[in-house]
Amino acid sequence: MVIPENSRIVIFGASGDLTYRKLIPALYHLFENNQMPSSFAILGASRTEYSDDAYRQKLKNSLTEQEQTDPQLLGAFCEHLYYQTLNTSDVDDYTQLKRRLGQLDRHYNFKRQNTLFYLATPPSLYDIIPGCLAAHKLNDVTNGWKRLIIEKPFGYDLRSAKSLDIEIQKHFKEQQIYRIDHYLGKETVQNLLVFRFANGIFEPLWNRNFIDYVEITGAEFLGVEERGGYYDNSGAVRDMFQNHLLQVLAMVAMEPPAAINADAIRNEVSNVLNCLEPLTDECLKNDLVLGQYTESMVKGQLLKSYRNEHGVPKDSRTETYVALKMFIETPRWQGIPFYVRSGKRLPTRVTEVVIHLKRTPHPVFAQNAPGNKLIIRIQPDEGILMNFGLKEPGAGFRAKSVSMNFHYDSLENIQMLTAYERLLLDALNGDATLFARTDAVEACWEFVQPILNYKQAPQSLFGYACGTWGPKEADALLRQDGRNWRFPCKNLTNTDYCEL
Ligand SMILES: NC(=O)c1ccc[n+]([C@@H]2O[C@H](COP(=O)([O-])OP(=O)(O)OC[C@H]3O[C@@H](n4cnc5c(N)ncnc54)[C@H](OP(=O)(O)O)[C@@H]3O)[C@@H](O)[C@H]2O)c1
């Protein structure tokens, strides 16, 4: 276990939801597991006024509401928390930030000014904060590293992502920029590489000769909740597809890296994303389905339509569902379709990859045998399931589908880091492997840009009832190829969870 160097962590957007729900709990768990530096200070910064004590109390309350905590440990952790009221977009205000950091240096006797800046503010500030830091030389690396974690979304489209990069890179080098995609922090996503490349039974099969097609599903049971205003400017393509699902696809489809390090792995991620077959007008017409959820009763509860959600215009044409058939132009994947879908208000919350293997050629046995499937579950219960055919006991040779099941949580004495824990720890240790590099982000935007343009077309949106698997047009997308989506759960008893 590598323990990070002593450092200062500055969180911009410290009074926001992400800080309370994800960042502080993640840092607390790292502290609990002795994975934080021996000396560290966390300085929250945002416009809301708090004293250090009031901020500590607020975070203490929020942590104890979210989970069971050890009061003594929590008290010790909170001693490392500080707060600076700051108008994030006012460059003059950063004088206060600099002064506070100087005080912390003296208090902790920091020899080096290693600093992790976490940008958890609205995206409109992502290009402003680096400039303000630079104006006060807070990006100076002469005595300690300076790193910048940037939350999603990184840009709104290809043009804005490029211009955001240009602004940030005026003040921070690419190696200092950590663009977060929390899906990459998930154990199963990383495990895709080990699973693929370290196993003699899978590595030779992972190509167009043996794989028939691949499905990737990112389903959410919830609607937009209180974030209708934000979501309406985003939609499923920007919110899930462009980042999380394409990153997962890259892990499924990339070539083996020459070494296990950030550059080698990210080179391959970028290569495969640059090989996505560009979407022509014909593809958009035939292979893309955009949907929006409509009102319906789900288990006795009336769920409102997207257009009736708080903050959403009554005539909104924002998609809450996307399904796309896409191809990758590499020798490994030539002609193999990847069907990718994501939506809100689907029957359950699940993210999974399904690898469908080709059927065997022997007509006698293959006739009634189920196709082999490998299901890689990314959330909620991280694990892997394999489906294969066995002879049905008794007379004849009928095949029956059976499965082998592995759940990460069944491993004993294994400490699973949550995505934010893993990513914060990596950033503190200067390991950028699981963060998106600029070329990969731009390749994703470049690929989806035709969809963003197409979204404007009046005929492009289909309705689907809450609690269903999306518009029927998405089923037709596979049916026309003689295939079906896997339904991750047939008999849902608990709407927020489904069995692997
Ligand atoms: N919440 C999540 O689960 C989640 C997940 C993935 C990504 N993200 C991304 O993380 C970022 C933060 O999300 P969040 O949910 O924490 O948002 P939020 O609850 O709205 O918090 C925004 C934070 O930014 C601060 N802020 C500074 N200048 C601001 C300004 N001009 N206008 C509004 N707020 C300003 C706010 O504090 P003051 O008003 O006190 O300044 C607040 O601390 C967003 O970019 C979001 O896309 C969030």
PDBQT file of the ligand as one rigid body, heavy atoms in Angstrom, charges set to zero:
ROOT
HETATM    1  N1  LIG A 601     -23.569  15.540  -7.055  1.00  0.00    +0.000 N 
HETATM    2  C1  LIG A 601     -23.118  14.500  -7.725  1.00  0.00    +0.000 C 
HETATM    3  O1  LIG A 601     -23.398  13.341  -7.394  1.00  0.00    +0.000 OA
HETATM    4  C2  LIG A 601     -22.223  14.697  -8.921  1.00  0.00    +0.000 A 
HETATM    5  C3  LIG A 601     -21.818  13.567  -9.640  1.00  0.00    +0.000 A 
HETATM    6  C4  LIG A 601     -20.960  13.722 -10.713  1.00  0.00    +0.000 A 
HETATM    7  C5  LIG A 601     -20.527  14.990 -11.058  1.00  0.00    +0.000 A 
HETATM    8  N2  LIG A 601     -20.940  16.078 -10.358  1.00  0.00    +0.000 N 
HETATM    9  C6  LIG A 601     -20.430  17.388 -10.766  1.00  0.00    +0.000 C 
HETATM   10  O2  LIG A 601     -19.815  18.004  -9.641  1.00  0.00    +0.000 OA
HETATM   11  C7  LIG A 601     -20.023  19.392  -9.656  1.00  0.00    +0.000 C 
HETATM   12  C8  LIG A 601     -20.662  19.793  -8.328  1.00  0.00    +0.000 C 
HETATM   13  O3  LIG A 601     -21.904  19.129  -8.230  1.00  0.00    +0.000 OA
HETATM   14  P1  LIG A 601     -22.828  19.272  -6.955  1.00  0.00    +0.000 P 
HETATM   15  O4  LIG A 601     -23.920  18.290  -7.120  1.00  0.00    +0.000 OA
HETATM   16  O5  LIG A 601     -22.049  19.250  -5.703  1.00  0.00    +0.000 OA
HETATM   17  O6  LIG A 601     -23.434  20.739  -7.186  1.00  0.00    +0.000 OA
HETATM   18  P2  LIG A 601     -24.088  21.694  -6.102  1.00  0.00    +0.000 P 
HETATM   19  O7  LIG A 601     -24.685  20.906  -4.995  1.00  0.00    +0.000 OA
HETATM   20  O8  LIG A 601     -24.954  22.630  -6.855  1.00  0.00    +0.000 OA
HETATM   21  O9  LIG A 601     -22.839  22.482  -5.519  1.00  0.00    +0.000 OA
HETATM   22  C9  LIG A 601     -22.137  23.437  -6.265  1.00  0.00    +0.000 C 
HETATM   23  C10 LIG A 601     -21.022  23.996  -5.428  1.00  0.00    +0.000 C 
HETATM   24  O10 LIG A 601     -20.350  24.996  -6.157  1.00  0.00    +0.000 OA
HETATM   25  C11 LIG A 601     -20.330  26.202  -5.398  1.00  0.00    +0.000 C 
HETATM   26  N3  LIG A 601     -20.335  27.354  -6.284  1.00  0.00    +0.000 N 
HETATM   27  C12 LIG A 601     -19.320  28.211  -6.468  1.00  0.00    +0.000 A 
HETATM   28  N4  LIG A 601     -19.622  29.159  -7.333  1.00  0.00    +0.000 NA
HETATM   29  C13 LIG A 601     -20.859  28.911  -7.744  1.00  0.00    +0.000 A 
HETATM   30  C14 LIG A 601     -21.709  29.559  -8.672  1.00  0.00    +0.000 A 
HETATM   31  N5  LIG A 601     -21.322  30.632  -9.360  1.00  0.00    +0.000 N 
HETATM   32  N6  LIG A 601     -22.936  29.060  -8.848  1.00  0.00    +0.000 NA
HETATM   33  C15 LIG A 601     -23.339  27.959  -8.159  1.00  0.00    +0.000 A 
HETATM   34  N7  LIG A 601     -22.549  27.304  -7.268  1.00  0.00    +0.000 NA
HETATM   35  C16 LIG A 601     -21.328  27.775  -7.071  1.00  0.00    +0.000 A 
HETATM   36  C17 LIG A 601     -21.517  26.084  -4.489  1.00  0.00    +0.000 C 
HETATM   37  O11 LIG A 601     -21.288  26.741  -3.266  1.00  0.00    +0.000 OA
HETATM   38  P3  LIG A 601     -21.591  28.253  -2.946  1.00  0.00    +0.000 P 
HETATM   39  O12 LIG A 601     -22.946  28.548  -3.506  1.00  0.00    +0.000 OA
HETATM   40  O13 LIG A 601     -21.504  28.266  -1.466  1.00  0.00    +0.000 OA
HETATM   41  O14 LIG A 601     -20.499  29.007  -3.621  1.00  0.00    +0.000 OA
HETATM   42  C18 LIG A 601     -21.508  24.614  -4.160  1.00  0.00    +0.000 C 
HETATM   43  O15 LIG A 601     -20.567  24.362  -3.139  1.00  0.00    +0.000 OA
HETATM   44  C19 LIG A 601     -20.914  19.679 -10.856  1.00  0.00    +0.000 C 
HETATM   45  O16 LIG A 601     -20.134  20.118 -11.918  1.00  0.00    +0.000 OA
HETATM   46  C20 LIG A 601     -21.529  18.331 -11.201  1.00  0.00    +0.000 C 
HETATM   47  O17 LIG A 601     -21.755  18.208 -12.579  1.00  0.00    +0.000 OA
HETATM   48  C21 LIG A 601     -21.780  15.962  -9.290  1.00  0.00    +0.000 A 
ENDROOT
TORSDOF 0
